[in-house]
Amino acid sequence: MRKIEVCCTTLDEVREAAAGGAIRVELCTAISCGGVTPGYGMIQSVAKAGLGVAVHVLIRAREGGFCYSESEVEAMCRDIAFCREAGADGVVIGALTAAGEVDMAACRRMMAAAAGMSVTFHRAFDICPAPQKALEDVIALGCRRLLTSGQEASAAAGAGLIARLREQAAGRIILMPGAGINPGNIAEVEQKTGATEFHSTAALDFADTAYRGHAVSFSPNPQKDGILRHTAQEVVRQLVHND
């Protein structure tokens, strides 16, 4: 049975992921921009819920690029310390230099803050200009896994690079395909990459039954007003079992 990590933004989504058979969740907020660190209240609520899934928290100070200032790195280290105190199992980190290489100094500080926790390096990797070198840097940091789309818009498109990176890694780190993973393509990505862990939002669209005014929209895409997209246990179940 393949292992599925689900990207979740709420406790209700984590419940859906757990019910569908996910082994782990990546907790974040603002998925539309790739995700940022969720609020402390949400982290505590999920970490203490006891739902039987590992809880990893995305550590990302803001949307945009991954080259961070001193104050942003310090804030992310403080977020990591809070995650440990709250009872999270792991964190998901990443920082790059202005040239797009792994920022070893910033990442080492975050790794030190996360000592004893499981650490995933996130898709900042996917914009590194030299992926083979970047992989060695991530391994040298001591990260447990690397989340990657194979430097393409989707993991399905980047499956070739993911397979080559897995061969290079030779068991030193887990390569976890993510981006566009769904029940219709997971078996093919699994076959092409040899991966055993996969990352997905496992989401469906649902109607928002809350009252909405007709003249005002708070959505970046007003055509999506009235539609909520969130994790669904039936999609998670299909990801776990689809052959």
LINRA-V814492 format. One record per backbone hydrogen bond with DSSP energy under -1.0 kcal/mol. CO is the residue of the C=O (numbers start at 1). NH is the residue of the N-H. If there is no record, write none. Layout:
CO | NH
CO | NH
This chain:
3 | 198
4 | 23
4 | 24
5 | 200
6 | 26
8 | 28
10 | 14
11 | 15
12 | 16
13 | 17
14 | 18
15 | 19
16 | 20
17 | 22
23 | 54
24 | 6
25 | 56
26 | 8
27 | 58
29 | 36
30 | 33
30 | 35
31 | 34
36 | 29
39 | 43
40 | 44
41 | 45
42 | 46
43 | 47
44 | 48
46 | 49
54 | 25
55 | 89
55 | 90
56 | 27
57 | 92
60 | 37
66 | 96
69 | 73
70 | 74
71 | 75
72 | 76
73 | 77
74 | 78
75 | 79
76 | 80
77 | 81
78 | 82
79 | 83
80 | 84
81 | 85
82 | 86
83 | 88
84 | 87
89 | 118
90 | 57
91 | 120
92 | 59
93 | 122
95 | 103
97 | 100
101 | 97
102 | 104
103 | 107
104 | 108
105 | 109
106 | 110
107 | 111
108 | 112
109 | 113
110 | 114
112 | 115
114 | 117
118 | 91
119 | 144
119 | 145
120 | 93
121 | 147
122 | 125
123 | 126
124 | 127
125 | 128
130 | 134
131 | 135
132 | 136
133 | 137
134 | 138
135 | 139
136 | 140
137 | 141
138 | 143
139 | 142
144 | 174
145 | 121
146 | 176
148 | 178
154 | 158
158 | 162
159 | 163
160 | 164
161 | 165
162 | 166
163 | 167
164 | 168
165 | 169
166 | 170
169 | 172
174 | 146
176 | 148
177 | 199
179 | 155
182 | 185
182 | 186
185 | 189
186 | 190
187 | 191
188 | 192
189 | 193
190 | 194
196 | 3
198 | 5
200 | 7
202 | 232
204 | 230
206 | 228
221 | 224
222 | 225
224 | 227
226 | 208
228 | 206
230 | 204
232 | 236
233 | 237
234 | 238
235 | 239
236 | 240
237 | 241
238 | 242
